[in-house]
């Protein structure tokens, strides 16, 4: 596969996961109806941010893939964090298990930090491109816990 094809595939996979999760959770979305914490962004911002973050995930993975650096460890942590990420929205919105979702997002944060570390060791740019992702996960963790506490 060409480099362009590798990048397109690498970007499309996480974006399509995000679209699938969006479709699964769309009927259960009640974000605007919840008591909101300080700094809560408007609901329309989430798909914008997530699309950017998913694209950055794909670019990072594409960098590793096109440079023959995507080994078993890279693939495992990348797809594991992507799966845990996808399940968070279902836990939070569909099942409305807000406290469990907070624990789940902490697991996601650990996986993302591990992914950043593994990616960075292979290629600094691939690792650094994930800094916005962990920052957003930290912010989302704050939102998750605050929403749980404000809406019990």
Backbone as a ProteinNet text record, in pm:
[ID]
protein_1_A
[PRIMARY]
XXXXXXXXXXXXXXXXXXXXXXXXXXXXXXXXXXXXXXXXXXXXXXXXXXXXXXXXXXXXXXXXXXXXXXXXXXXXXXXXXXXXXXXXXXXXXXXXXXXXXXXXXXXXXXXXXXXXXXXXXXXXXXXXXXXXXXXXXXXXXXXXXXXXXXXX
[TERTIARY]
85.5	0	89.5	46.9	123.3	118.5	209.2	209.4	77.3	26.9	-100	-211.5	-216	-317.7	-307.6	-185.4	-164.6	-218.3	-189.2	-239.4	-391.8	-447.9	-593.7	-659.4	-610.3	-664.7	-645.3	-527.1	-497.1	-587.9	-622.5	-709.9	-856.4	-895	-1035.2	-1079	-991.9	-1032.6	-1080.7	-1001.6	-1053.8	-1171.5	-1170.2	-1283	-1411	-1402.6	-1520.6	-1565.9	-1472.2	-1509.4	-1588.8	-1541.2	-1612.3	-1751.3	-1764.5	-1895.8	-1988.2	-1937.1	-2017.7	-2065.9	-1977	-2014.8	-2117.7	-2099.5	-2196.1	-2334.2	-2339.4	-2467.7	-2530.7	-2448.8	-2499.2	-2552.9	-2485.1	-2521.1	-2615.7	-2641.4	-2717.2	-2855.4	-2926	-3058.8	-3051.7	-2936.7	-2922.1	-2857.4	-2815.6	-2747.9	-2841.7	-2799.9	-2878.2	-2787.8	-2674.5	-2573.6	-2631.7	-2707.7	-2762.2	-2863.6	-2924.3	-3025.9	-2965.7	-2837.9	-2772.2	-2730.5	-2722.8	-2662.5	-2515.9	-2471.9	-2337.9	-2239.2	-2116.9	-2013.9	-1955.7	-1880.8	-1805.6	-1714.1	-1703.7	-1620.6	-1679.7	-1803	-1863.7	-1882.7	-1827.6	-1844.7	-1983.1	-2023.8	-2151.5	-2140.9	-2251.7	-2253.6	-2199.5	-2217.3	-2172	-2020.5	-1947.9	-1801.9	-1742.9	-1810.9	-1755.6	-1725.4	-1819.9	-1785.7	-1673.4	-1662.5	-1554.8	-1420.1	-1411.2	-1285.9	-1250.5	-1349.9	-1320.6	-1276.9	-1333.1	-1289.8	-1142.9	-1103.6	-963.3	-875	-917.2	-836.1	-824.5	-934.3	-929	-836.4	-841	-750.9	-605.2	-578	-441.1	-395.3	-487.4	-454.5	-410.9	-490.1	-459.5	-327.6	-300.2	-172.9	-56.8	-67.5	38.7	62	-48.2	-36.1	19.2	-25	25.7	175.7	224.2	368.7	443.3	392.5	458.7	447.6	330	305.9	392.9	398.7	476.2	627.1	669.9	812.6	846.9	756	774.6	806	738.6	758.9	636.6	532.8	409.8	422.8	481.5	499.3	380.3	390.7	281.8	245.5	345.3	320.1	242.9	283.1	215.6	71.7	54.1	-80.8	-170.5	-117.5	-196.5	-245.8	-154.2	-193.2	-283.7	-256.9	-336.2	-480.9	-498.8	-635.3	-705.4	-631.3	-692.2	-746.8	-667.3	-716.5	-831.8	-829.6	-939.5	-1069.1	-1059.1	-1176.6	-1228.8	-1138.2	-1178.4	-1241.1	-1184.7	-1239.3	-1382.9	-1405.3	-1538.1	-1640	-1599.9	-1692.5	-1729	-1642.3	-1673.8	-1805.7	-1823.4	-1945.9	-2070.1	-2059.1	-2172.4	-2203.1	-2099.5	-2117.4	-2178.4	-2128.4	-2173.5	-2312.5	-2336.1	-2461.9	-2571.8	-2540.2	-2643.5	-2684.1	-2586.3	-2616.7	-2631.8	-2574.9	-2579.1	-2516.9	-2415.9	-2338.6	-2225.7	-2259.4	-2165.4	-2042.1	-2061.7	-1946.9	-1857	-1916.4	-1836.9	-1766.5	-1833.2	-1771.9	-1648.6	-1655	-1539	-1422.2	-1449.1	-1343	-1289.2	-1379.7	-1341.6	-1253.1	-1285.1	-1204.9	-1066.6	-1057.2	-924.8	-840.7	-905.1	-836.2	-791	-878.8	-843.3	-723.3	-721.3	-608	-476.9	-480.6	-360.2	-315.3	-411.3	-377.7	-322.9	-381	-333.7	-192.7	-167.2	-31.3	67.1	27.7	113.1	135.8	27.4	39.6	134.7	120.6	209.5	354.5	379.2	514.6	570.6	490.4	534.3	556.5	461.8	475.4	598.4	617.8	729.4	864	873.8	999.3	1028.5	923.1	939.4	962.6	884.9	891.9	838.1	921.9	883.2	757.1	746.2	629.1	502	508.4	391.5	345.8	438.6	403.7	349.5	416	375.4	238.7	202.5	71.4	-43.8	-12.8	-116.4	-131.9	-52.3	-64.8	-203.9	-259.3	-395.9	-498.2	-477.9	-567.8	-567.6	-450.4	-447.1	-497.9	-473.2	-527.1	-679.9	-736.3	-882	-937.7	-868.3	-913.1	-911.7	-811.9	-807.6	-927.6	-957.4	-1072.7	-1203.1	-1213.4	-1333.5	-1351.5	-1242.7	-1250.6	-1311.9	-1268.2	-1326.5	-1476.5	-1513.1	-1654.7	-1734.3	-1680.1	-1747.9	-1775	-1673	-1690.9	-1785.5	-1771.1	-1858.1	-2003.4	-2027.1	-2163.5	-2221.3	-2139.6	-2185.6	-2227.7	-2142.7	-2169.8	-2289.5	-2305.6	-2413.7	-2549.6	-2550	-2673.3	-2709.8	-2663	-2693.7	-2836.5
-118.5	0	124	225.7	349.9	423.6	519.2	599.7	673.3	730.5	803.8	708.8	592.1	492.3	449.7	434.8	397.4	506.1	631.8	742.9	754	738.7	746	637.9	515.7	405.2	432.3	480	506.2	614.5	713.1	821	776.7	704.3	662.4	567.8	478.9	381.8	451.1	538	601.5	695.6	764.9	853.1	771.5	658.2	573	511.5	479.2	432.5	541.8	665.3	778.3	797	782.3	794.2	683.5	561.2	447.6	470.9	514.6	543.3	656	755.4	864.9	815.1	723.9	667.1	584.6	508.3	424.4	510.7	619.8	701.6	817.6	844.5	964.8	971.2	861.4	863.8	878.7	848.4	853.6	982.7	1068.4	1192.1	1281.7	1313.8	1404.2	1508.2	1534.1	1624.5	1761.4	1818.7	1953.3	1958.3	1845.1	1842.2	1819.6	1787.6	1760.4	1890.5	1887.7	1999.1	2003	2120.1	2133.6	2191.7	2140.8	2199.1	2325.6	2397.6	2513.6	2468.7	2547.8	2521.7	2421	2376.9	2280.3	2345.6	2285.3	2341.9	2307.8	2377.2	2343.1	2205.9	2138.3	2003.3	1992.3	2096.3	2090.7	2081	2121.6	2121.3	1979.7	1887.2	1752.5	1681	1675.3	1607.1	1675.9	1806.6	1879.8	1838	1843.3	1807.4	1662	1573.8	1431.3	1400.2	1466.8	1444	1481.6	1593.6	1636	1534.7	1492.7	1397.4	1262.9	1215	1088.8	1102	1216.2	1237.9	1238.2	1303.3	1303.6	1163.8	1084	944	873.4	892.2	827.1	872.7	1001.3	1052.9	991.2	987.7	927.9	782.6	708.9	567.3	553.9	641.1	639.2	664.6	754.7	780	652.3	584	461.7	353	341.6	237.7	259.9	382	408	398	406.6	393.6	255.8	160.4	22.2	15.1	99.9	103.4	50.6	12	-36.7	-185.8	-216.6	-356.2	-402	-519.9	-576.3	-486	-428.3	-339.8	-215.1	-154.7	-35.9	-69.2	-175.8	-215.5	-245.7	-316.5	-354.7	-231.5	-140.6	-24.4	69	81.9	171.1	123.2	-2.9	-53.3	-75.8	-106.6	-120.7	13.5	119.6	250.8	297.2	264.7	303.8	233.4	105.1	31.2	82.2	109.2	163.2	300.9	379.8	510.9	497.8	408.8	390.5	347	259.3	209	314.6	413.7	516.4	586.1	627.7	699.1	613.5	486	395.2	381.9	368.1	358.1	486.4	600.2	729.3	767.6	756.2	805.6	700.2	582.2	480.5	420	371.1	307	407.3	526.9	633.8	591.2	510	467.8	568.2	685.2	797.2	771	709.2	681.1	575.8	471.2	369.3	430.2	523.2	591	669.9	728	801	705.5	592.4	491.7	446.3	425.8	382.4	486.6	615.2	718.2	730.8	695.8	691.7	579.7	465.6	356.5	406.1	477	531.5	625.4	709.7	802	725.8	619.2	536.4	477.2	427.2	368.9	473.6	592.7	699.2	743.7	755.9	790.1	682.1	557.2	446.6	454.1	483.2	494.2	607.7	721.4	834.4	793.9	728.6	685.1	588.6	489.7	391.6	458.8	542.3	612.3	702.6	776.7	871.2	799.8	681.9	604.8	562.1	539.8	497.2	616.6	724.2	844	960.6	1058.7	1169.9	1241.9	1267.9	1338.5	1257.5	1127.4	1040.4	1047.7	1054.6	1066.7	1204.6	1307.2	1444.5	1481	1422.6	1449.6	1401.7	1320.1	1268.8	1352.2	1455.1	1542.6	1607.5	1659.2	1713.5	1608.6	1484.8	1376.3	1356.9	1349.5	1327.6	1451.4	1569.7	1691.1	1690.1	1648	1640.5	1532.5	1421.1	1314	1364.6	1442.3	1500.1	1592.4	1676.1	1766.1	1686.4	1585.3	1500.9	1426.4	1391.1	1325.7	1420.1	1545.1	1648.3	1662.3	1671.3	1683.4	1562.4	1443.6	1319.9	1316	1339.9	1335.1	1445	1564.2	1674.8	1646.3	1593.8	1561.6	1452.5	1355.1	1252	1315.5	1400.7	1461.5	1558	1629.4	1726.9	1667.2	1543.6	1483.6	1352.2	1332.6	1206.6	1204.1
0	0	0	-73.3	-81.3	52.9	69.4	192.4	209.2	99.9	106.9	147.8	87.4	121.6	266.9	316.3	456.7	549.4	517.1	599.7	592.9	474.6	459.9	545.3	535.3	615	764.5	800.9	942.6	1000.1	920.6	967.2	966	861.4	849.5	961.1	1005.2	1107.5	1235.4	1299.6	1421	1394.4	1280.4	1249.4	1233.1	1164.8	1147.5	1279.3	1367	1501.6	1571.7	1561.5	1621.3	1562.7	1431.6	1366.6	1415.4	1422.6	1469.8	1612.3	1698.8	1837.7	1841.1	1758.2	1749.9	1710.3	1616.7	1574.7	1686.9	1757.4	1867.3	1980.8	2009.4	2126	2093.9	1967.2	1930.9	1996.7	2006.1	2068.3	2220	2278.2	2423.9	2473	2381.2	2420	2500.7	2620.5	2705	2769.7	2709.5	2765	2798.2	2707.2	2727.3	2841.9	2875.1	2980.9	3119.8	3125.3	3253.1	3321.2	3453.4	3526.6	3486.6	3442	3385.1	3486.1	3485.9	3571.8	3510.4	3589.8	3544	3430.1	3327.8	3209.6	3111.9	3132.8	3040.8	2903.3	2799.1	2665.6	2608.8	2505	2440.8	2372.7	2362	2306.4	2165.1	2082.8	1943.8	1932.2	2038.4	2032.6	2036.4	2100.7	2117.8	1986	1890.2	1765.3	1687.6	1700.6	1633.6	1693.2	1825.8	1893.7	1867.2	1879.9	1860.9	1719.2	1620.6	1482.9	1466.6	1525.1	1520.5	1592.7	1710.7	1787.9	1717.2	1658.2	1583.3	1462.1	1394.1	1280.5	1326.8	1440.3	1493.5	1532.2	1589.1	1618.6	1491.2	1387	1260.3	1201.3	1208.7	1157.4	1234.9	1367.8	1449.9	1412.4	1402.2	1367.1	1224.4	1134.8	997.9	992	1074.3	1080.7	1116.7	1218.6	1261.9	1155.7	1096.5	996.3	872.1	822.5	700.6	723.4	846.7	878	934.3	916.2	963.2	1112.3	1190.5	1335	1411.5	1340	1403.5	1431	1544.8	1584.6	1669.8	1727.6	1807.8	1925.2	1991.9	2106.2	2063	1953.4	1900.4	1863.5	1788	1745.4	1864.5	1962.8	2080.3	2156.5	2192.1	2272.5	2191.5	2062.5	1978.2	1969.3	1934.2	1917	2050.2	2155	2287.6	2335.4	2326.8	2370.5	2283.7	2154.5	2065.8	2106.7	2142.1	2188.3	2321.4	2415.5	2546.4	2527.3	2438.5	2407.1	2355.8	2261.4	2202.8	2307.5	2396	2498	2601.5	2623.1	2723.2	2690.5	2565.9	2527.6	2550.5	2522.3	2542.2	2691.4	2771.9	2917.5	2972.1	2928.2	2981	2931.2	2801.5	2744.3	2735.6	2687.6	2668.5	2802.1	2877.1	3004.9	3119.2	3101.2	3202.2	3335.7	3324.9	3442	3459.7	3512	3515.8	3604.4	3719.5	3806.1	3742.3	3687.9	3618.6	3497.5	3428.1	3314.2	3358.3	3478.8	3529.9	3553.5	3613.2	3633.8	3498.1	3402.7	3268.4	3198.9	3215.9	3150	3215.6	3344	3407.4	3346.3	3318.8	3248.3	3111.1	3041.8	2910.7	2922	3023.5	3042.1	3058.9	3137	3156.1	3022.9	2945.5	2815.1	2718.7	2719.6	2629.9	2668.9	2798.6	2843.6	2800.5	2814.3	2768.7	2618.6	2544.3	2398.9	2361.6	2426.8	2398.2	2422.8	2532.8	2566.9	2461.8	2423.2	2323.3	2188.2	2146.8	2018.7	2020.1	2128.7	2138.2	2126	2187.8	2177.9	2034.9	1957.5	1818.3	1726	1749.9	1666	1749	1773.4	1861.6	1813.7	1685.3	1632.5	1656.4	1633.2	1655	1800.3	1892.1	2033.4	2067.7	2020.5	2053.9	1995.3	1884	1824.6	1913.4	2013.1	2103.1	2230.5	2246.4	2364.2	2371.5	2260.9	2271.1	2317.5	2278.6	2317.4	2469.1	2530.5	2675.6	2749.3	2694.2	2757	2752.2	2639.5	2628.1	2721	2732.9	2822.9	2967.6	3003.8	3139	3159.8	3062.4	3070.8	3073.6	2989.3	2986.1	3118.3	3183.5	3314.3	3417.4	3413.4	3500.2	3473.2	3346.2	3310.2	3356.2	3333.5	3370	3519.6	3600	3745.3	3792	3736.9	3776.2	3740.9	3623.4	3582.7	3672.9	3705.6	3799.6	3931.9	3987.8	4118.3	4114	4005.1	3993.2	3956.4	3910.9	3860.1	3928.4	4049.6	4120.4	4161.7
[MASK]
++++++++++++++++++++++++++++++++++++++++++++++++++++++++++++++++++++++++++++++++++++++++++++++++++++++++++++++++++++++++++++++++++++++++++++++++++++++++

